[in-house]
Amino acid sequence: MAGGNRSTEDRLMPSCLFTDPQVAHIGLSEREAAQQGMVVQTVRLPMKAVLRTRTLGETHGFMKALIDADDKIVGFTMVGPAAGEVMFAVQLAMQAQLPFTVFRDAIIAHPTMAEGLGTLFSSAKQSSKSNQQFAHT
């Protein structure tokens, strides 16, 4: 837009539909990961498990994340209230190549939609090779 030669190639491109409920996605889908020969762990969480949805009376939807063998998040999809805002937090972690454990181990304000990320990633299994790299000091 400013006259440069910018491209979306090799960049994470977020997608969000501002429907009711919102639909947001970043990174790979399960099908795309399989096509690339990646072995991924998939974790899912129904939105009714996110306490903030109960205060809003909007419990429909889900969160889903794909995690690679190095514990990096390679895909995230959410259908639910504030999906675009929650997706941005995951996008930032993906761009920084942080392991999913940053969400699992974080203390996230309650009750918020982002709090669901801690619950979602609590069900993931950490690989043994990244366990040492990101150990608490």
MDAnalysis code that builds the backbone (N, CA, C; Angstrom):
import MDAnalysis as mda
import numpy as np

u = mda.Universe.empty(411, n_residues=137, atom_resindex=np.repeat(np.arange(137), 3), trajectory=True)
u.add_TopologyAttr("name", ["N", "CA", "C"] * 137)
u.add_TopologyAttr("resid", np.arange(1, 138))
u.add_TopologyAttr("resname", ["MET", "ALA", "GLY", "GLY", "ASN", "ARG", "SER", "THR", "GLU", "ASP", "ARG", "LEU", "MET", "PRO", "SER", "CYS", "LEU", "PHE", "THR", "ASP", "PRO", "GLN", "VAL", "ALA", "HIS", "ILE", "GLY", "LEU", "SER", "GLU", "ARG", "GLU", "ALA", "ALA", "GLN", "GLN", "GLY", "MET", "VAL", "VAL", "GLN", "THR", "VAL", "ARG", "LEU", "PRO", "MET", "LYS", "ALA", "VAL", "LEU", "ARG", "THR", "ARG", "THR", "LEU", "GLY", "GLU", "THR", "HIS", "GLY", "PHE", "MET", "LYS", "ALA", "LEU", "ILE", "ASP", "ALA", "ASP", "ASP", "LYS", "ILE", "VAL", "GLY", "PHE", "THR", "MET", "VAL", "GLY", "PRO", "ALA", "ALA", "GLY", "GLU", "VAL", "MET", "PHE", "ALA", "VAL", "GLN", "LEU", "ALA", "MET", "GLN", "ALA", "GLN", "LEU", "PRO", "PHE", "THR", "VAL", "PHE", "ARG", "ASP", "ALA", "ILE", "ILE", "ALA", "HIS", "PRO", "THR", "MET", "ALA", "GLU", "GLY", "LEU", "GLY", "THR", "LEU", "PHE", "SER", "SER", "ALA", "LYS", "GLN", "SER", "SER", "LYS", "SER", "ASN", "GLN", "GLN", "PHE", "ALA", "HIS", "THR"])
u.atoms.positions = np.array([
    [0.812, -1.190, 0.000],
    [0.000, 0.000, 0.000],
    [0.858, 1.258, 0.000],
    [2.054, 1.158, 0.556],
    [2.922, 2.328, 0.629],
    [3.980, 2.294, -0.462],
    [3.776, 1.462, -1.474],
    [4.696, 1.436, -2.590],
    [5.813, 0.422, -2.469],
    [5.898, -0.296, -1.349],
    [6.947, -1.295, -1.173],
    [6.579, -2.605, -1.831],
    [7.501, -3.520, -1.833],
    [7.273, -4.847, -2.400],
    [7.005, -5.840, -1.278],
    [5.888, -5.681, -0.612],
    [5.553, -6.555, 0.506],
    [4.755, -7.748, 0.007],
    [4.854, -8.835, 0.733],
    [4.168, -10.063, 0.351],
    [3.635, -10.756, 1.599],
    [2.617, -11.562, 1.422],
    [2.103, -12.369, 2.533],
    [2.824, -13.710, 2.624],
    [3.718, -13.983, 1.686],
    [4.457, -15.237, 1.681],
    [5.286, -15.359, 2.955],
    [5.230, -16.528, 3.586],
    [5.961, -16.815, 4.823],
    [5.520, -15.939, 5.998],
    [4.301, -15.437, 5.960],
    [3.761, -14.652, 7.066],
    [2.461, -15.299, 7.528],
    [2.195, -15.193, 8.805],
    [0.941, -15.711, 9.346],
    [-0.193, -14.759, 8.970],
    [-1.178, -15.273, 8.280],
    [-2.308, -14.449, 7.842],
    [-3.545, -14.838, 8.649],
    [-3.991, -13.951, 9.527],
    [-5.173, -14.250, 10.331],
    [-6.447, -14.134, 9.496],
    [-7.449, -14.862, 9.924],
    [-8.750, -14.800, 9.284],
    [-9.803, -14.716, 10.381],
    [-10.737, -13.788, 10.232],
    [-11.795, -13.669, 11.224],
    [-13.088, -13.250, 10.535],
    [-14.141, -14.008, 10.793],
    [-15.475, -13.654, 10.325],
    [-16.233, -13.099, 11.517],
    [-16.727, -11.878, 11.377],
    [-17.415, -11.232, 12.481],
    [-18.906, -11.551, 12.433],
    [-19.167, -12.858, 12.498],
    [-20.523, -13.370, 12.548],
    [-20.889, -13.572, 14.014],
    [-22.018, -14.150, 14.269],
    [-22.408, -14.444, 15.645],
    [-22.669, -15.936, 15.756],
    [-21.727, -16.707, 16.315],
    [-20.482, -16.292, 16.955],
    [-19.383, -16.022, 15.926],
    [-18.325, -15.356, 16.380],
    [-17.182, -15.086, 15.512],
    [-16.459, -16.379, 15.171],
    [-15.813, -16.395, 14.015],
    [-15.002, -17.530, 13.565],
    [-13.619, -16.977, 13.237],
    [-12.585, -17.480, 13.913],
    [-11.224, -16.995, 13.706],
    [-10.280, -18.169, 13.472],
    [-9.280, -17.943, 12.626],
    [-8.303, -18.998, 12.327],
    [-6.955, -18.362, 11.995],
    [-5.901, -19.048, 12.419],
    [-4.532, -18.642, 12.092],
    [-3.690, -19.909, 11.935],
    [-2.804, -19.925, 10.963],
    [-1.893, -21.057, 10.789],
    [-2.511, -22.200, 10.007],
    [-2.032, -23.400, 10.320],
    [-2.420, -24.594, 9.572],
    [-3.707, -25.218, 10.095],
    [-4.417, -25.876, 9.184],
    [-5.527, -26.743, 9.559],
    [-4.964, -28.158, 9.715],
    [-5.753, -29.061, 10.242],
    [-5.304, -30.452, 10.374],
    [-4.989, -31.046, 9.006],
    [-5.798, -30.737, 8.025],
    [-5.580, -31.255, 6.666],
    [-4.268, -30.716, 6.097],
    [-4.013, -29.424, 6.258],
    [-2.774, -28.835, 5.736],
    [-1.548, -29.425, 6.426],
    [-1.635, -29.634, 7.731],
    [-0.508, -30.243, 8.459],
    [-0.234, -31.648, 7.924],
    [-1.287, -32.425, 7.708],
    [-1.124, -33.784, 7.177],
    [-0.532, -33.752, 5.769],
    [-0.973, -32.815, 4.930],
    [-0.432, -32.695, 3.578],
    [1.051, -32.348, 3.581],
    [1.492, -31.644, 4.630],
    [2.903, -31.287, 4.752],
    [3.707, -32.376, 5.462],
    [3.049, -33.473, 5.811],
    [3.720, -34.581, 6.475],
    [4.039, -34.311, 7.936],
    [3.374, -33.344, 8.519],
    [3.625, -33.001, 9.921],
    [2.812, -33.893, 10.845],
    [3.431, -34.286, 11.923],
    [2.715, -34.982, 12.982],
    [2.390, -33.925, 14.025],
    [1.103, -33.710, 14.261],
    [0.685, -32.681, 15.196],
    [-0.231, -33.275, 16.257],
    [-0.222, -32.642, 17.380],
    [-1.140, -32.950, 18.469],
    [-2.284, -31.935, 18.366],
    [-3.504, -32.416, 18.426],
    [-4.661, -31.529, 18.356],
    [-5.337, -31.494, 19.718],
    [-5.571, -30.292, 20.217],
    [-6.297, -30.127, 21.474],
    [-7.542, -29.298, 21.194],
    [-8.640, -29.678, 21.867],
    [-9.927, -29.012, 21.657],
    [-10.556, -28.665, 22.989],
    [-11.362, -27.601, 22.960],
    [-12.075, -27.182, 24.161],
    [-13.427, -26.607, 23.745],
    [-14.516, -27.144, 24.279],
    [-15.807, -26.519, 23.985],
    [-15.890, -25.167, 24.688],
    [-16.536, -24.209, 24.060],
    [-16.615, -22.872, 24.645],
    [-17.351, -22.872, 25.981],
    [-18.234, -23.825, 26.207],
    [-18.940, -23.859, 27.489],
    [-17.983, -24.115, 28.652],
    [-16.759, -24.574, 28.353],
    [-15.747, -24.777, 29.396],
    [-15.010, -23.484, 29.737],
    [-15.216, -22.431, 28.941],
    [-14.610, -21.126, 29.201],
    [-15.607, -20.358, 30.077],
    [-15.221, -20.086, 31.290],
    [-16.160, -19.526, 32.255],
    [-16.778, -18.204, 31.812],
    [-16.053, -17.395, 31.067],
    [-16.592, -16.118, 30.610],
    [-17.826, -16.307, 29.726],
    [-17.885, -17.387, 28.962],
    [-19.039, -17.608, 28.093],
    [-20.318, -17.791, 28.910],
    [-20.181, -18.322, 30.092],
    [-21.363, -18.513, 30.952],
    [-21.893, -17.175, 31.451],
    [-20.995, -16.229, 31.737],
    [-21.457, -14.918, 32.200],
    [-22.132, -14.144, 31.075],
    [-21.759, -14.462, 29.833],
    [-22.345, -13.809, 28.664],
    [-23.583, -14.535, 28.149],
    [-23.746, -15.793, 28.581],
    [-24.837, -16.603, 28.055],
    [-24.608, -17.016, 26.611],
    [-23.344, -17.107, 26.197],
    [-22.979, -17.476, 24.821],
    [-21.984, -18.629, 24.866],
    [-22.479, -19.831, 25.069],
    [-21.605, -20.985, 25.293],
    [-21.380, -21.843, 24.045],
    [-21.888, -21.425, 22.887],
    [-21.693, -22.209, 21.664],
    [-20.300, -21.983, 21.095],
    [-19.740, -23.028, 20.502],
    [-18.469, -22.907, 19.818],
    [-17.377, -23.755, 20.445],
    [-16.142, -23.505, 20.017],
    [-14.990, -24.294, 20.467],
    [-13.700, -23.539, 20.207],
    [-12.635, -24.028, 20.842],
    [-11.258, -23.636, 20.531],
    [-10.542, -24.909, 20.112],
    [-9.640, -24.786, 19.155],
    [-8.844, -25.938, 18.723],
    [-7.456, -25.443, 18.352],
    [-6.435, -26.178, 18.779],
    [-5.058, -25.814, 18.440],
    [-4.297, -27.032, 17.953],
    [-3.356, -26.784, 17.050],
    [-2.437, -27.811, 16.558],
    [-1.060, -27.489, 17.095],
    [-0.409, -28.502, 17.642],
    [0.910, -28.338, 18.260],
    [1.878, -29.307, 17.593],
    [3.042, -28.802, 17.193],
    [4.011, -29.669, 16.524],
    [4.884, -30.419, 17.534],
    [5.815, -31.205, 17.028],
    [6.660, -32.043, 17.882],
    [7.599, -31.233, 18.769],
    [7.799, -29.956, 18.439],
    [8.649, -29.082, 19.254],
    [7.830, -28.210, 20.207],
    [6.555, -28.571, 20.390],
    [5.622, -27.857, 21.284],
    [5.251, -26.473, 20.801],
    [5.506, -26.172, 19.530],
    [5.111, -24.885, 18.957],
    [3.675, -24.998, 18.435],
    [2.928, -23.920, 18.574],
    [1.564, -23.871, 18.057],
    [1.663, -23.587, 16.565],
    [1.068, -24.446, 15.752],
    [1.143, -24.257, 14.298],
    [-0.222, -23.948, 13.689],
    [-1.277, -24.020, 14.481],
    [-2.602, -23.685, 13.992],
    [-3.555, -23.449, 15.146],
    [-4.516, -22.560, 14.934],
    [-5.510, -22.254, 15.964],
    [-6.805, -21.842, 15.282],
    [-7.902, -22.394, 15.768],
    [-9.229, -22.047, 15.289],
    [-10.124, -21.832, 16.498],
    [-10.962, -20.812, 16.411],
    [-11.927, -20.566, 17.484],
    [-13.238, -20.127, 16.871],
    [-14.307, -20.692, 17.388],
    [-15.657, -20.251, 17.069],
    [-16.272, -19.868, 18.400],
    [-16.563, -18.585, 18.569],
    [-17.125, -18.122, 19.830],
    [-16.960, -16.633, 19.997],
    [-17.477, -16.105, 21.112],
    [-17.375, -14.667, 21.365],
    [-15.914, -14.218, 21.450],
    [-15.613, -13.066, 20.857],
    [-14.277, -12.459, 20.895],
    [-13.198, -13.339, 20.269],
    [-13.571, -14.174, 19.319],
    [-12.607, -15.094, 18.696],
    [-11.437, -14.354, 18.062],
    [-11.686, -13.220, 17.432],
    [-10.604, -12.460, 16.798],
    [-9.583, -11.965, 17.794],
    [-10.038, -11.491, 18.941],
    [-9.122, -10.997, 19.963],
    [-8.310, -12.129, 20.592],
    [-8.959, -13.247, 20.843],
    [-8.253, -14.391, 21.430],
    [-7.233, -14.933, 20.428],
    [-7.631, -14.997, 19.157],
    [-6.724, -15.488, 18.119],
    [-5.449, -14.648, 18.054],
    [-5.563, -13.334, 18.259],
    [-4.374, -12.486, 18.188],
    [-3.330, -12.900, 19.217],
    [-3.759, -13.266, 20.419],
    [-2.802, -13.712, 21.438],
    [-2.045, -14.945, 20.948],
    [-2.758, -15.862, 20.329],
    [-2.122, -17.082, 19.805],
    [-1.215, -16.723, 18.635],
    [-1.654, -15.819, 17.771],
    [-0.831, -15.390, 16.641],
    [0.496, -14.819, 17.123],
    [0.455, -14.008, 18.142],
    [1.678, -13.417, 18.678],
    [2.633, -14.498, 19.191],
    [2.091, -15.487, 19.903],
    [2.918, -16.602, 20.393],
    [3.491, -17.403, 19.226],
    [2.694, -17.591, 18.184],
    [3.175, -18.322, 17.008],
    [4.302, -17.553, 16.325],
    [4.147, -16.239, 16.170],
    [5.191, -15.443, 15.520],
    [6.487, -15.458, 16.327],
    [6.372, -15.497, 17.637],
    [7.549, -15.534, 18.504],
    [8.086, -16.955, 18.670],
    [7.402, -17.932, 18.066],
    [7.764, -19.347, 18.146],
    [7.861, -19.827, 19.587],
    [6.929, -19.379, 20.402],
    [6.872, -19.815, 21.797],
    [6.153, -21.149, 21.893],
    [6.487, -21.950, 22.878],
    [5.780, -23.221, 23.056],
    [4.386, -22.968, 23.642],
    [3.504, -23.947, 23.483],
    [2.150, -23.821, 24.010],
    [2.132, -23.631, 25.523],
    [3.221, -24.014, 26.175],
    [3.275, -23.940, 27.638],
    [3.203, -22.514, 28.164],
    [3.462, -21.508, 27.303],
    [3.327, -20.126, 27.769],
    [1.885, -19.833, 28.150],
    [0.945, -20.426, 27.440],
    [-0.470, -20.262, 27.788],
    [-0.852, -21.189, 28.940],
    [-0.361, -22.414, 28.877],
    [-0.685, -23.384, 29.924],
    [-0.255, -22.889, 31.301],
    [0.909, -22.256, 31.369],
    [1.486, -21.863, 32.647],
    [1.164, -20.424, 33.058],
    [0.507, -19.680, 32.190],
    [0.199, -18.277, 32.489],
    [-0.959, -18.163, 33.476],
    [-0.929, -17.112, 34.257],
    [-2.074, -16.762, 35.087],
    [-2.827, -15.705, 34.289],
    [-3.999, -16.078, 33.794],
    [-4.776, -15.213, 32.907],
    [-5.967, -14.666, 33.693],
    [-6.246, -13.383, 33.516],
    [-7.323, -12.727, 34.258],
    [-8.637, -13.496, 34.127],
    [-9.408, -13.479, 35.200],
    [-10.677, -14.209, 35.281],
    [-11.810, -13.246, 35.585],
    [-12.928, -13.355, 34.944],
    [-13.244, -14.232, 33.807],
    [-13.024, -13.497, 32.482],
    [-12.198, -14.040, 31.634],
    [-11.973, -13.488, 30.296],
    [-12.059, -14.608, 29.279],
    [-12.275, -14.237, 28.026],
    [-12.296, -15.250, 26.971],
    [-10.905, -15.869, 26.807],
    [-9.857, -15.050, 26.945],
    [-8.490, -15.554, 26.794],
    [-8.139, -16.578, 27.866],
    [-8.835, -16.538, 28.982],
    [-8.593, -17.522, 30.036],
    [-8.780, -18.949, 29.511],
    [-9.614, -19.095, 28.506],
    [-9.818, -20.405, 27.898],
    [-8.560, -20.995, 27.286],
    [-7.602, -20.144, 26.911],
    [-6.351, -20.651, 26.340],
    [-5.589, -21.491, 27.356],
    [-5.599, -21.068, 28.611],
    [-4.936, -21.856, 29.652],
    [-5.574, -23.220, 29.794],
    [-6.897, -23.241, 29.765],
    [-7.628, -24.508, 29.875],
    [-7.374, -25.378, 28.650],
    [-7.432, -24.771, 27.455],
    [-7.185, -25.510, 26.210],
    [-5.825, -26.182, 26.226],
    [-4.785, -25.415, 26.525],
    [-3.429, -25.948, 26.448],
    [-3.056, -26.810, 27.650],
    [-3.850, -26.797, 28.686],
    [-3.611, -27.694, 29.826],
    [-3.821, -29.151, 29.444],
    [-4.594, -29.390, 28.395],
    [-4.845, -30.775, 27.975],
    [-3.774, -31.302, 27.023],
    [-2.841, -30.451, 26.605],
    [-1.779, -30.872, 25.683],
    [-0.663, -31.588, 26.438],
    [-0.021, -32.492, 25.731],
    [1.118, -33.218, 26.289],
    [2.402, -32.561, 25.795],
    [3.270, -32.210, 26.733],
    [4.538, -31.568, 26.397],
    [5.537, -32.609, 25.929],
    [6.271, -32.289, 24.863],
    [7.287, -33.221, 24.377],
    [8.475, -33.215, 25.332],
    [9.170, -34.318, 25.380],
    [10.309, -34.427, 26.301],
    [11.471, -33.538, 25.876],
    [11.628, -33.273, 24.573],
    [12.770, -32.472, 24.132],
    [12.609, -30.996, 24.462],
    [11.393, -30.464, 24.498],
    [11.231, -29.051, 24.836],
    [11.083, -28.845, 26.336],
    [10.855, -29.907, 27.060],
    [10.675, -29.824, 28.512],
    [11.863, -29.170, 29.207],
    [13.055, -29.490, 28.762],
    [14.272, -28.934, 29.361],
    [14.514, -27.501, 28.908],
    [14.235, -27.216, 27.637],
    [14.550, -25.914, 27.054],
    [13.785, -24.774, 27.745],
    [12.564, -25.007, 28.154],
    [11.739, -23.949, 28.721],
    [11.424, -24.213, 30.183],
    [12.314, -24.894, 30.861],
    [12.098, -25.169, 32.279],
    [12.163, -23.859, 33.069],
    [11.358, -23.786, 34.127],
    [11.359, -22.593, 34.978],
    [12.669, -22.507, 35.743],
    [13.149, -21.298, 35.952],
    [14.395, -21.114, 36.690],
    [14.096, -20.658, 38.096],
])
